[in-house]
Amino acid sequence: MGIRSLDTLHSLAPDLPRLAGISGHIGCNGYFVFVLTEGEDVLAHGRMFAPAIGIPEDPVTGNANGPLGAYLVQHGLGAPVGGVFSFRARQGEALRRPGTVEVTVEVEGAAPSLVRVAGRAVIVFRTELEL
């Protein structure tokens, strides 16, 4: 869901149990809210909430930003150059765990045909489970 204000994006405080309940009714595991920006080194800032699958908020995810790229192409909001639409998106700022995802969408005609995501990751913590 696209919104217009970066301040609004960062101040979102969704009712996570309610979102999880809605997920079952509509068959959706997560909700990605984004803002398109201009004049920055990134095209979009976003937040991904997926409480139905045990993820209150994913700090940075290609599983949200990749589909965003396809959505932008499909709706004429991304201008491909030479059959490719590329952009960077930032996520995790509200959690103080910011990261950047690089998205590349190959376009055939006016439709997305292949989406790739890339970025760098760091290990935040390690754990072991013994069953």
Secondary structure by P-SEA (a helix, b strand, c coil): cccccaaaaaacccaaaaaaaaaaaacccbbbbbbbbcccccccccccccccccccccccccccaaaaaaaaaaacccccccccccbbbbccccccccbbbbbbbbbccccccbbbbbbbbbbcccccccc
